[in-house]
Amino acid sequence: MSHLPSQQSGRRPGPRLDEPPGDQLAQRLSAFEGRPAVSGGVGKDPVNEPMIRHWCEALGDSSPAYAGPDAVAPPAMLQVWTMGGLSGNAGRSAAYEELLDLLDGAGCTSVVATDCEQEYLRPLRPGDRVAFDSVVESVSGPKTTKLGTGYFVTTRTDVRVDGEPVGTHRFRILKYAPVRKYAPSRAPEAPEAPEGQKPQVAPTPTPTPTRPRPVINRDNVGFWDGVDRHQLLVQRCLGCRTLRFPWLPGCNACGSGDWDTVEASGDGTVFSYVVLHHPPFPAFDPPYAVGLIELAEGVRIVSNVVGVPYDKVRIGMPVRLEFVRYEEGQPALPVFRGDLPAEVGG
């Protein structure tokens, strides 16, 4: 998640992507290159051991360098210490707000993070208080993607501690006009007209929104083949026998590229969860619960928690694997059915 999230504010209208002056819009956007995005930013919290511990636990990183009296923060946490949270960064510039307003006014109302690059100059240690400045490094011309047509915006954040540079973080987002995909709905048949009268015209069917299909590639096709057979397959390293999920081309414990699979039993517990209220998305019906499920085998998977009200989901709740096909023609999905105690479920 970027420390420069798109926030709603009063939006000024601009040329839309389907209007002729696309070159004019690109020129206006390029004028923001080199302008500040955040000035005089200060981390909301100093580098601290609890956050380092949470990070390492979430990623399964047990390096001794990140614990103990001489601990340092994992280098990849560089952005963490600059993030403003839900309340945002007070130092975000008017220029960056204007850039986002212009993109929103052009129809690019959706945003997705695409990639980041980081450079580390020295380790961060508990107690360090970071300061930072961000600049709009580049804005691309219009790009057509599967998500929709939009513009790539790259910001560069220079991070300091007591005036000393400690790292640089480049973050790239795509601000795009979303493509709406709908499944064809069967048109209702028009009733037969009485003899001598003109036939009635059937009403135009309302498009039915469809769920996005999962991304299947050469690294995870075996997982989805298993799902198609109603099996939840977990990779197992043939070098060190470590189980891993999600699927990866190599072992993150020993680096071996040799592996086989084991079928999960389907038993698990809710390790953590969130309830999705916003933003609304076609084909989904919020609020609903999404859980980080710890399987009996020890690995974790993100999936929906079903069968219980969203506000009754709890950490530690036992769940059981199911496979659900939400739409005809779509692959089945692994979900987990919760089990409420009788006194809770009523």
Phi, psi and omega per residue, in radians:
M1 nan 2.335 -3.098
S2 -1.359 2.671 3.010
H3 -1.424 0.083 3.080
L4 -2.106 1.054 -3.067
P5 -1.227 2.635 3.061
S6 -1.251 2.212 -3.140
Q7 -2.055 2.614 3.126
Q8 -1.353 2.398 3.071
S9 -2.740 -3.084 3.090
G10 -1.114 2.143 -3.038
R11 -1.826 2.314 3.075
R12 -1.574 2.411 -3.119
P13 -1.182 2.585 3.086
G14 -2.474 3.070 3.130
P15 -1.126 2.409 -3.136
R16 -1.470 2.773 -3.048
L17 -1.106 -0.441 -3.095
D18 -1.598 0.127 3.093
E19 -1.649 2.763 -3.058
P20 -1.013 -0.678 -2.970
P21 -1.364 0.887 3.105
G22 -1.099 -0.673 3.119
D23 -1.099 -0.646 3.128
Q24 -1.116 -0.717 3.123
L25 -1.120 -0.782 3.127
A26 -1.044 -0.688 3.109
Q27 -1.137 -0.736 3.125
R28 -1.111 -0.682 -3.141
L29 -1.207 -0.705 -3.111
S30 -1.119 -0.381 3.125
A31 -1.169 -0.248 3.130
F32 -1.496 -0.183 3.140
E33 -1.094 2.311 -3.113
G34 1.552 -0.116 -3.139
R35 -1.543 2.662 -3.084
P36 -1.188 2.535 3.027
A37 -1.858 -0.726 3.015
V38 -2.390 2.294 3.112
S39 -2.100 2.298 3.087
G40 1.157 0.592 3.126
G41 -1.241 2.521 3.098
V42 -2.298 2.333 3.113
G43 -1.006 2.425 -3.104
K44 -1.225 -0.429 3.107
D45 -2.359 2.583 3.015
P46 -1.212 2.810 3.002
V47 -0.954 2.253 -2.995
N48 -2.499 2.687 -3.073
E49 -1.146 -0.711 -3.138
P50 -1.040 -0.740 -3.133
M51 -1.164 -0.668 3.087
I52 -1.084 -0.747 -3.140
R53 -1.106 -0.778 3.139
H54 -1.067 -0.758 3.136
W55 -1.037 -0.866 -3.088
C56 -1.134 -0.669 3.115
E57 -1.152 -0.718 -3.113
A58 -1.140 -0.624 -3.092
L59 -1.680 -0.061 -3.137
G60 1.202 0.535 -3.120
D61 -1.679 1.941 -3.087
S62 -1.830 0.400 -3.127
S63 -1.022 2.300 3.122
P64 -1.163 -0.247 -3.139
A65 -1.166 -0.340 -3.037
Y66 -1.786 0.248 3.136
A67 -2.481 2.786 3.094
G68 1.631 3.130 -3.034
P69 -1.150 -0.414 -3.135
D70 -1.871 0.451 -3.048
A71 -1.119 2.564 2.943
V72 -2.084 2.833 3.088
A73 -1.417 2.492 3.021
P74 -0.933 2.321 -3.090
P75 -0.955 -0.645 -3.086
A76 -1.172 -0.143 3.081
M77 -1.419 0.101 -3.063
L78 -0.863 -0.780 -3.110
Q79 -1.220 -0.515 -3.077
V80 -0.937 -0.730 -3.024
W81 -1.316 -0.141 3.120
T82 -1.828 -0.116 -3.013
M83 -1.278 2.452 -3.085
G84 -1.584 -0.117 -3.107
G85 1.274 -2.883 -3.091
L86 -1.133 -0.440 -3.127
S87 -1.451 -0.151 3.069
G88 1.380 -3.093 3.121
N89 -1.761 2.173 -3.119
A90 -1.120 -0.433 -3.062
G91 -1.538 0.154 -3.107
R92 -1.127 2.374 -2.952
S93 -1.404 2.749 3.051
A94 -1.129 -0.545 3.140
A95 -1.120 -0.737 -3.135
Y96 -1.196 -0.683 3.063
E97 -1.053 -0.721 -3.134
E98 -1.138 -0.683 3.094
L99 -1.062 -0.804 3.127
L100 -1.145 -0.671 3.092
D101 -1.059 -0.742 -3.118
L102 -1.121 -0.727 3.122
L103 -1.177 -0.735 3.103
D104 -1.090 -0.737 3.133
G105 -1.136 -0.416 3.103
A106 -1.511 0.092 3.117
G107 1.688 -0.068 -3.134
C108 -1.519 1.283 -3.032
T109 -1.614 -0.133 -3.137
S110 -1.859 2.700 -3.103
V111 -2.444 2.473 3.039
V112 -2.482 2.374 3.056
A113 -1.287 2.412 -3.075
T114 -1.945 -0.781 -3.141
D115 -2.934 2.899 3.073
C116 -2.507 2.731 3.061
E117 -2.274 2.393 -3.138
Q118 -2.273 2.531 3.043
E119 -2.189 2.275 -3.064
Y120 -1.928 2.203 -3.119
L121 -1.796 -0.530 3.008
R122 -2.778 2.684 -3.140
P123 -1.157 2.588 2.997
L124 -1.646 2.499 -3.084
R125 -2.187 2.679 3.094
P126 -0.908 2.340 -3.101
G127 1.779 -0.380 3.093
D128 -1.115 2.368 3.058
R129 -1.946 2.038 -3.046
V130 -1.547 2.585 2.955
A131 -2.177 2.723 -3.057
F132 -2.785 2.733 2.996
D133 -2.310 2.509 3.121
S134 -2.151 2.589 3.131
V135 -2.335 2.569 3.030
V136 -1.316 1.857 -3.047
E137 -1.425 -0.686 3.131
S138 -2.773 2.668 3.001
V139 -2.302 2.126 -3.076
S140 -1.319 2.944 2.905
G141 -1.281 3.086 -3.114
P142 -1.080 2.330 3.134
K143 -2.180 2.396 3.108
T144 -1.712 2.123 3.127
T145 -2.183 3.034 3.103
K146 -1.162 -0.436 3.099
L147 -1.314 -0.566 -3.076
G148 2.625 3.095 3.134
T149 -1.531 2.367 -3.114
G150 -2.905 -2.818 -3.049
Y151 -2.312 2.385 3.071
F152 -1.531 2.208 3.132
V153 -2.020 2.122 -3.129
T154 -1.948 2.208 3.047
T155 -1.962 2.556 3.069
R156 -2.034 2.206 -3.133
T157 -1.980 2.150 3.078
D158 -1.757 2.126 -3.021
V159 -1.857 2.405 -3.103
R160 -2.339 2.743 2.957
V161 -2.309 2.096 -3.088
D162 0.921 0.695 3.104
G163 1.426 -0.128 -3.112
E164 -1.631 2.216 3.092
P165 -1.100 2.316 3.125
V166 -2.103 -0.267 3.135
G167 3.092 2.899 3.096
T168 -2.298 2.416 -3.098
H169 -2.251 2.068 3.030
R170 -1.815 2.276 -3.088
F171 -2.253 2.308 -3.075
R172 -2.110 2.260 3.065
I173 -2.103 2.758 2.988
L174 -1.933 2.028 2.997
K175 -1.681 2.042 -2.954
Y176 -2.419 2.780 3.017
A177 -1.563 1.950 -2.997
P178 -1.127 2.476 3.047
V179 -1.522 2.221 3.106
R180 -1.628 2.105 3.120
K181 -1.946 2.310 -3.105
Y182 -2.277 2.553 3.041
A183 -1.421 2.462 3.124
P184 -1.150 2.337 3.066
S185 -1.712 2.520 3.134
R186 -1.228 2.202 -3.137
A187 -1.225 2.366 3.099
P188 -1.150 2.493 -3.128
E189 -1.286 2.378 3.119
A190 -1.308 2.423 3.111
P191 -1.156 2.613 3.113
E192 -1.170 2.409 -3.118
A193 -1.433 2.497 3.052
P194 -1.030 2.700 -3.107
E195 -1.028 2.318 3.123
G196 1.587 -0.116 3.122
Q197 -1.929 2.733 3.098
K198 -1.242 2.485 3.114
P199 -1.153 2.550 3.101
Q200 -1.328 2.619 3.114
V201 -1.642 2.238 3.138
A202 -1.159 2.451 3.123
P203 -1.147 2.621 3.102
T204 -1.193 2.214 -3.111
P205 -1.180 2.601 3.059
T206 -1.406 2.200 -3.125
P207 -1.021 2.474 3.105
T208 -1.766 2.074 -3.137
P209 -1.162 2.515 3.138
T210 -1.988 2.716 3.069
R211 -1.296 2.583 3.045
P212 -1.155 2.482 3.122
R213 -1.379 2.562 3.074
P214 -1.121 2.594 3.110
V215 -1.430 2.060 -3.131
I216 -1.981 2.171 -3.138
N217 -2.342 -3.076 -3.047
R218 -1.156 -0.384 -3.132
D219 -1.427 -0.415 -3.078
N220 -2.160 0.123 -3.086
V221 -1.066 -0.580 3.111
G222 -1.122 -0.606 3.085
F223 -1.100 -0.823 -3.083
W224 -1.257 -0.503 3.004
D225 -1.078 -0.693 3.091
G226 -1.134 -0.751 3.115
V227 -1.040 -0.681 3.129
D228 -1.072 -0.478 3.088
R229 -1.653 0.168 -3.093
H230 1.068 0.770 3.028
Q231 -2.190 2.367 3.044
L232 -1.759 1.825 -3.036
L233 -1.697 2.357 3.129
V234 -2.013 2.343 3.113
Q235 -1.246 2.560 3.072
R236 -2.312 2.180 -3.138
C237 -1.210 2.331 3.098
L238 -1.445 -0.181 3.105
G239 -1.479 -0.930 -3.076
C240 -2.026 -0.007 3.091
R241 1.211 0.264 3.119
T242 -1.304 2.335 3.033
L243 -1.430 2.548 3.115
R244 -2.499 2.536 3.054
F245 -2.763 2.393 0.069
P246 -1.228 3.044 -3.083
W247 -1.145 2.387 3.121
L248 -2.341 2.709 3.138
P249 -1.246 -0.327 -3.139
G250 -2.530 2.860 -3.106
C251 -1.312 2.275 3.111
N252 -1.505 0.057 3.076
A253 -1.748 -0.807 -3.096
C254 -2.128 -0.129 3.103
G255 1.512 -0.014 -3.108
S256 -1.177 2.507 3.087
G257 -1.706 0.080 -3.121
D258 -1.716 2.317 -3.094
W259 -2.733 2.820 2.913
D260 -2.303 -2.888 -3.112
T261 -2.280 2.708 2.965
V262 -2.195 2.574 3.123
E263 -1.542 2.199 3.117
A264 -1.184 2.560 -3.131
S265 -1.209 -0.459 -3.114
G266 1.766 -0.166 3.095
D267 -1.496 2.490 3.122
G268 -2.864 3.104 3.070
T269 -2.365 2.722 3.094
V270 -1.330 1.955 3.108
F271 -1.444 -0.662 3.075
S272 -2.793 2.913 -3.141
Y273 -2.827 2.819 2.989
V274 -2.333 2.738 3.038
V275 -1.955 2.096 -3.108
L276 -1.473 2.068 3.042
H277 -1.943 -0.578 -2.998
H278 -2.651 2.556 0.070
P279 -1.484 2.677 3.047
P280 -1.189 2.585 -3.117
F281 -2.441 2.386 -3.141
P282 -0.927 2.428 3.114
A283 1.404 -0.052 3.051
F284 -2.002 2.668 -3.056
D285 -2.243 1.450 3.137
P286 -1.233 2.771 0.044
P287 -1.457 2.602 3.064
Y288 -2.618 2.762 -3.036
A289 -1.728 2.338 3.017
V290 -2.056 2.189 -3.040
G291 -1.997 2.641 2.882
L292 -1.647 1.863 -2.991
I293 -1.697 2.189 3.040
E294 -1.624 2.005 -3.132
L295 -1.310 2.793 3.121
A296 -1.031 -0.441 -3.132
E297 -1.365 -0.176 3.055
G298 1.856 -0.243 3.102
V299 -1.602 2.927 -3.079
R300 -2.156 2.588 -3.127
I301 -2.412 2.485 3.079
V302 -1.624 2.235 3.132
S303 -2.833 2.984 3.104
N304 -1.292 2.531 2.993
V305 -1.778 2.080 -3.042
V306 -2.090 2.967 3.031
G307 1.505 -0.155 3.095
V308 -2.354 2.652 3.077
P309 -1.012 2.511 -3.078
Y310 -1.003 -0.545 -3.096
D311 -1.501 0.068 3.086
K312 -1.851 -0.068 3.112
V313 -1.193 2.393 -3.107
R314 -2.424 2.631 3.023
I315 -1.078 2.342 -3.111
G316 1.600 -0.116 -3.139
M317 -1.130 2.280 3.068
P318 -1.228 2.469 3.124
V319 -2.383 2.830 -3.109
R320 -2.346 2.373 -3.088
L321 -1.140 2.395 2.961
E322 -2.400 2.820 3.056
F323 -2.070 2.229 -3.062
V324 -2.208 2.317 3.008
R325 -1.837 1.895 -3.021
Y326 -1.392 -0.479 -3.109
E327 -2.470 2.559 3.091
E328 -1.080 2.335 3.138
G329 1.535 -0.162 3.102
Q330 -1.694 2.640 3.082
P331 -1.182 2.685 3.037
A332 -1.163 2.737 3.138
L333 -2.198 2.470 3.035
P334 -1.366 2.208 3.060
V335 -2.274 3.005 -3.071
F336 -2.270 2.180 -3.109
R337 -1.584 2.189 -3.139
G338 -1.383 2.827 -3.111
D339 -2.260 1.829 3.141
L340 -1.463 2.420 2.976
P341 -1.051 2.659 -3.054
A342 -1.013 -0.689 -3.092
E343 -1.234 -0.385 3.123
V344 -1.531 -0.749 -3.078
G345 -1.272 -0.291 3.129
G346 1.340 nan nan
